[in-house]
Amino acid sequence: MTVEGIKNNSRSTKNPISHFWNKLEFYSLRPRLNRLKYIALNSFWLSIIFMLVLIDQEVAIMSSGVKALIICLILPNFLGLRIRRLNDSNRSGWWLLINIIPILGNITSLIFLCFWPGTKGKNRYGEEQSKTELFYYFLILSIPLVLLLSILLGFSNGENLGR
């Protein structure tokens, strides 16, 4: 068997967890990111943060050092997602500085990140992404269910603790 054959076989036996984590594209500034993928990945990270906050309120196990570490790990990913989304509309990542302007900057940023269509074809940041994979649709649909489940579990635990 050739080296190419070995590489192809290893790709086909990839486990689902590593496949999922590779789809999240941690800390990457390439490739461009279309609207649906941006919303899916951003919602995923926001739901993780929300669940961590709920767990911390219920159990109070996280020290300030652990919270700072989590912020240091997740913040670069949020910035990378925003830069990749701006690159899709042929804008530089420096456009993130528009958020310095109160209210107007946040509204403008929201429009560019969530509603503004990406550039068709190739721009200075690379090729247009292919069609959005089914993975991102499932990711978006699963997030509200996870949040609802965590809220319901939080309320049920709070009622049990009060008795």
VMD Tcl script that draws the C-alpha trace (Angstrom):
set ca {
  {0.00 0.00 0.00}
  {1.32 3.43 -0.87}
  {1.61 6.40 1.44}
  {-1.36 8.01 -0.33}
  {-3.43 4.88 0.33}
  {-2.55 5.02 4.02}
  {-3.50 8.70 4.21}
  {-6.84 8.06 2.49}
  {-7.63 5.15 4.82}
  {-6.84 7.22 7.91}
  {-9.21 9.94 6.74}
  {-12.08 7.53 6.30}
  {-11.67 6.12 9.83}
  {-11.68 9.50 11.54}
  {-13.64 9.45 14.77}
  {-16.73 11.67 15.03}
  {-15.43 13.77 17.93}
  {-12.27 14.88 16.11}
  {-14.38 15.52 13.01}
  {-16.68 17.79 15.08}
  {-13.78 19.72 16.63}
  {-12.13 20.17 13.25}
  {-15.36 21.68 11.91}
  {-15.22 24.34 14.63}
  {-11.91 25.58 13.16}
  {-10.35 26.87 16.37}
  {-8.34 30.09 16.20}
  {-8.22 30.12 12.42}
  {-8.18 33.27 10.31}
  {-8.69 31.34 7.07}
  {-10.90 30.55 5.15}
  {-13.58 33.15 4.76}
  {-16.73 32.56 6.80}
  {-20.23 32.92 5.37}
  {-23.19 34.19 7.41}
  {-24.70 30.85 8.35}
  {-21.41 29.38 9.52}
  {-20.64 32.55 11.46}
  {-24.00 32.46 13.23}
  {-23.68 28.72 13.93}
  {-20.16 28.91 15.37}
  {-20.84 32.11 17.31}
  {-24.02 30.62 18.79}
  {-22.13 27.48 19.75}
  {-19.54 29.43 21.74}
  {-22.15 31.67 23.32}
  {-24.13 28.62 24.45}
  {-20.96 27.12 25.98}
  {-20.37 30.35 27.91}
  {-24.02 30.46 28.98}
  {-23.87 26.88 30.27}
  {-20.64 27.62 32.16}
  {-22.29 30.63 33.80}
  {-25.31 28.52 34.79}
  {-23.08 25.81 36.23}
  {-21.03 28.37 38.13}
  {-24.15 29.97 39.62}
  {-25.48 26.62 40.78}
  {-22.28 25.02 42.04}
  {-19.88 27.98 42.43}
  {-16.83 25.83 41.66}
  {-14.96 28.19 39.37}
  {-12.42 30.51 40.87}
  {-11.55 33.82 39.24}
  {-8.39 32.24 37.82}
  {-10.38 29.53 36.06}
  {-12.79 32.14 34.68}
  {-9.87 34.21 33.38}
  {-8.37 31.12 31.73}
  {-11.67 30.31 30.02}
  {-11.93 33.89 28.75}
  {-8.35 33.76 27.46}
  {-9.14 30.55 25.58}
  {-12.47 31.61 24.07}
  {-11.88 35.32 23.31}
  {-9.32 34.75 20.50}
  {-11.78 32.36 18.87}
  {-14.53 35.01 18.94}
  {-12.17 37.56 17.40}
  {-11.09 35.06 14.75}
  {-14.71 34.35 13.81}
  {-15.42 38.06 13.42}
  {-12.29 38.68 11.35}
  {-13.09 35.77 9.04}
  {-16.65 37.05 8.62}
  {-15.42 40.55 7.78}
  {-12.95 39.04 5.29}
  {-15.88 37.36 3.55}
  {-17.31 40.79 2.74}
  {-13.84 41.98 1.58}
  {-13.23 44.05 4.73}
  {-10.15 44.04 6.91}
  {-10.21 42.76 10.48}
  {-9.46 46.34 11.54}
  {-13.16 47.03 11.02}
  {-13.65 45.48 14.46}
  {-12.41 48.77 15.90}
  {-15.73 50.31 14.85}
  {-17.12 48.78 18.05}
  {-15.29 51.52 19.96}
  {-18.03 53.94 18.87}
  {-20.92 53.48 21.32}
  {-24.24 52.20 19.91}
  {-23.49 53.15 16.26}
  {-20.44 50.88 16.21}
  {-22.38 47.94 17.62}
  {-25.22 48.37 15.14}
  {-22.80 48.67 12.21}
  {-20.86 45.65 13.39}
  {-24.05 43.60 13.72}
  {-25.11 44.54 10.19}
  {-21.71 43.63 8.69}
  {-21.38 40.38 10.62}
  {-24.90 38.95 10.50}
  {-26.78 40.54 7.62}
  {-24.31 41.78 5.01}
  {-23.77 39.22 2.22}
  {-20.30 38.02 1.45}
  {-18.42 38.84 -1.73}
  {-19.29 36.53 -4.61}
  {-16.31 34.71 -6.05}
  {-12.72 35.46 -5.13}
  {-11.71 38.53 -3.13}
  {-8.39 39.56 -1.61}
  {-8.90 37.13 1.30}
  {-9.44 34.02 -0.79}
  {-12.05 32.00 -2.59}
  {-15.72 32.02 -1.73}
  {-16.67 29.10 0.49}
  {-18.55 26.21 -0.98}
  {-22.12 25.46 0.04}
  {-22.77 25.29 3.75}
  {-22.59 21.74 5.02}
  {-25.46 20.07 6.84}
  {-23.29 20.05 9.99}
  {-23.82 23.79 10.53}
  {-27.60 23.52 10.18}
  {-27.65 20.80 12.85}
  {-25.37 22.90 15.05}
  {-27.74 25.86 14.87}
  {-30.79 23.69 15.57}
  {-29.16 21.91 18.52}
  {-28.09 25.04 20.41}
  {-31.57 26.20 21.52}
  {-32.34 22.66 22.68}
  {-29.15 22.53 24.76}
  {-29.85 25.94 26.28}
  {-33.46 25.04 27.07}
  {-32.37 21.78 28.65}
  {-29.73 23.52 30.78}
  {-32.24 26.16 31.93}
  {-34.81 23.51 32.82}
  {-32.19 21.52 34.73}
  {-31.11 24.67 36.52}
  {-34.68 25.42 37.61}
  {-35.35 21.86 38.71}
  {-32.14 21.79 40.76}
  {-33.04 25.11 42.35}
  {-36.47 23.83 43.36}
  {-34.96 20.69 44.87}
  {-32.42 22.69 46.85}
  {-35.14 24.93 48.34}
  {-37.13 22.07 49.84}
}
mol new
graphics top color blue
foreach p $ca { graphics top sphere $p radius 0.5 }
foreach p [lrange $ca 0 end-1] q [lrange $ca 1 end] { graphics top cylinder $p $q radius 0.2 }
display resetview
